[in-house]
Amino acid sequence: MEREEFAARTEAVKARLYRTAYLYLGSEADALEAVDEAVYQALRSLRQLRRPEYFETWLTRILLNECSRELRRRRRFSGEEALPETAGPDVYDALPLREAVRRLPEELRTVVILRYFTGLTLQETADSLKLPVGTVSTRQRKALQLLRLELGEEERV
C-alpha cells in the first residue's frame, strides 16, 4: 500500500476512529491524541500490513493498543481512571449508561464500545481484538447482562 492510499483510507475512517477513542478514553483531548498517535504508528509500520483488505481492522487494533496504553498511564499517575468529559458523542451522553459502561471490566467494555458505539460487526470486532467470534459473542452477552442488571437497579432507586 502506498502512502497516498494510506492517507485516503485513513481519512475515510477518521470519524470512526475518533468515536472509538473517545468512547474508550472519555476525553476529547486524549481521543484526538490517541488517534494521531495510532495513525503515526500505522504509517511507521505500514510495510507490516500484509493484507490491505484488513486495513481498517489493523488500524483499529493499533488505536485500541494506544488507548490501553493511555489508560495504563492514567492509572499510574492518578491511581484511578479520570472522569470523562461531558461533551462528546450524544449516543453516549446519558450519564447512567456512560457510567455503567465505564464500570465494565476492560475486555467487556471494549466489545460493547466496538459493537454498539462504533458500529463494527461481530466479525470485525473479533478481528480487531484478535479473538474468536465465539469469545466476542460471549463477552458481548455477558456485558449486556451486566449492563441490564446495573441499569435496572439504578432505575428502581
N, C-alpha and C positions, 0 to 999 in steps of 0.2 A: 504494500500500500504506500502510495506517495504522500508527501506532506499536504499537497493540495486536497486530496481526497480525505485525508485525516481531518483537516480543518473544516471541510464541508460536512462531514458526518458528525463531527463534534458539535458544530453549530446547530445541527438538526436535533440533537438530543440535549442541548444545553438546559432547557427549561426543566426537563425531567430530572436531570442530574441535580439541579439546584433544589428542586422539590424534595428529592430523596435525601439530600444532605441536610436540608432544613428540618425535615421531619425526624431525622436521626439525631441531629445535634440540638435543635431547638433554638438556634441563634442565627440570625440573618448574616451577621459578620462572619461567624465561624463556618456557615454553609458556603458562603462565597469563597472563603479562603480554602476550604476543603475541595471545592470544585476546581479552583485554579490549580491547586497542588496535584489533584488527580489528573487533570489534563496535561500538566507538565510532566508528571511521571509516565503517563501513557505515551507522550511524544518521545520521551527519552528511551522508552523500551519498545518502540513501535516495531522494531525488527523481530521481536519475540512473538508477535502476533502471527500465528501460523495460518489461521483460517479467518480471513477478513469478514466472512458472513457472521462471525461471533463478535464483531467489534463492539456492539452495544453491551453485550454481556460482560466482555472483558473490561471495558471502561467502567461499568457499574461496579464490578468486583474491585477495581483499583480504588474507586470512590469509597466503597464500604470499608476497605482497609484503612484509608485515610481518616474516615470518620471514627473508626475504632481507635486509631492512634490518638486522635484528639480527645476522645472520651477518657482514655487512659491518662493522658496528660492532665486533664482536668481533675481527675481523682487524685493524682499525685500531689497537685498543688492545693486543692481545697478539701480533700477528704470525702467529698460527695459531688454529685453532678450539679451544675448550675441550673437554676430555674430557666425555662425557656422564655424568650421574649414574647410579648403579647401580639406583635404584628406577624403576619405570615399568611400562608395558605388558609383560606377560610374554611376548608373542609376539616381542618384540624384544630380550629379555634375554640370549639366547645370545650370548656375547661374540664368537666368530668372525663370526657373522652381522652383529652390530651394527658391528663394526669394518670388515668388508668393505663394508657399505652406506655407512658414513661416508666410505670412501676413493673411492667412485664420483664421477665428475665431477657437478657440481650438476644439470645437465639430466637425467642418467640417474637420479640419486638421487631427484629429485623424482617422476619417473614411477614408480619402484619403491615409494616411500612411498605415493603416492596409490592405486596399483593394488592392492598387496598388503597394506598395513598399515591403510589407511583404507577399503578396500572399494569404491572407485569403479569404475565400468565403464570400458571403453576410451573410449567416447564422452564420459562425464562428465569423465574425465581430460583429454581433448583440449579440451573446453570450458573447463575450469578453467585450463588452460595457454595457451589461445587458440592452439592448434596444430591442424593437420590430423590426422585419426585415423591416417593412414599414418605420419606423423612420430612420433607417440606409440608406435605399434606397433613401429617400427624402433628407437626408443630403448629400449623395453621389452626387445626381443630382444637388443640389444647389452648392456644392463645384466645380463640373466640370464646371457649368455655370460661376461661378466667375473666375475660372482659365482661361477659354477660353476668357472671356472678358478682363481680365488683360493681358494675354499673347498676345492677338490680338492687344491691344492698344500699347504694347511695340514694336511689330514688325513694326507698322506704323511710329513710331517716329524716 
